[in-house]
């Protein structure tokens, strides 16, 4: 049985509501909303490529392109760049 290891690639930061962030060009993120929120992903021309509703205090992993940004509808959402390994 193999275990999945989470490798941290940056320091956790807090998203500001409705403010786009590329999270330093990260491609895999661990997101922890502190309240119910909608996460929106936009491409480099600000076109929405997707969105998802997240419940408060439920960790979520999101893969995105380095050039894409994310936005949270609620302030206080925590985000960190990560990688998986075995």
Secondary structure, DSSP 8 states (H G I E B T S, - for coil): ----EEEE-S--EEE-TT--B-GGG-SEEEEE-SS-EEEEEE-TTS-EEEEEEE-TT-EEEEE--TT-EEEESSTTEEEEEEEEE-
